[in-house]
């Protein structure tokens, strides 16, 4: 999949804290989350496309290396269960995703919510680094749904969730349990959550027999209404994955069968009187020795009484995994690693690089209870943009475009 894509199948979306609500839109002090009073139904259509030139030179060594990679891809099927071949070209993955979401209050103390998403994926991804030698085109469809039941008390709530995601070569099933506890003044909310997932991997290239992976997540957090103008949120997530963690569609990819990750996230929203400023920071580190920092800035500006325009800026920087090896076409073993390391990977998602996302969202409440929105993000990834030093050499810049159209109705 895309270099920009996190392995979301190993994460439980039910445990991720929702974005802070805009403070200041209420006449009194901002309050922590309460039981919903209205039902909501929403439809979204989103898409993603990425482009990245295939790495390569005109040298005889590079041609020979590409020939070896293509031969290995043919014998092992490591490029995936695609049709045809892709030696070069800028266009890579394309995804189209229609989805539906519903939230239904049941009496005064219960609420049920759920979503259904269908992803149509096509294109090709590099077999090593950013090289497309031996890569085959592919088409796949992923169907995912999740459901959550919440019981609300005076100042507490407990939620139980289930989710399932399935595609041709992958099945993920997960459960989650989350509790929220608010103070007497309802201005502070603490949350604690636990999630468990069980994934089955059956690669279409038959590089390995069917494999499994299990992931557990634990999260604690606090949301604090600092004043009528300020809302802050802090969360910590601990993730532990065990089992098959390799990418079966990469030629040279052998990873440890365990991955521990720690994530710290901080968000702050400030109401300026006629607009809202949103700031965010996310720190990530794992047992692969990947460290990443993500900074976010958004500004929600009412254009008219019923229209809000929100420009956004995001910067991400990360270091390489301890077993990622740099691209070196002068090596006689290229693109294989030198020596006989226990773990190794040429997956650019584990390399060192930086990325910038520029985006904007337009939201329009065109009638009572009805809201339409449109969102567009432009993403650019470059090894030279890594914070605090150069990134991994020999990787081509990656560009991606995200778009989304939405319609929601509350009643």
Secondary structure, DSSP 8 states (H G I E B T S, - for coil): --TT---GGGS-GGGS------TTSSSS---------S-EEEEEEEEEEEE------SSHHHHHHHHHHHHHHHHH-TT-S-EEEESS-SEEEEEEEEEEEEEEEETTTEEEEEEEEEEEEEE---SBBTB-TTEEEEEEEEEEEEEEEEEE-SSEEEEEEEEEEEETTEEEEEEEEEEEEE-TTSSEEEEEEEEEEEEEE--TT-SS--EEEEEEEEEEEEEEE-SSSEEEEEEEEEEEEEE--S-TTSSSEE--SEEEEEEEEEEEEEE-SSEEEEEEEEEEEETT--EEEEEEEEEEEEEETTEEEEEEEEEEEE---TTB----TTSTTTTS-SS--SSEE-BGGGS-EEEEEEEEEEEEEEETTEEEEEEEEEEEEEGGG-TTS---TT---EEEEEEEEEEEEE-
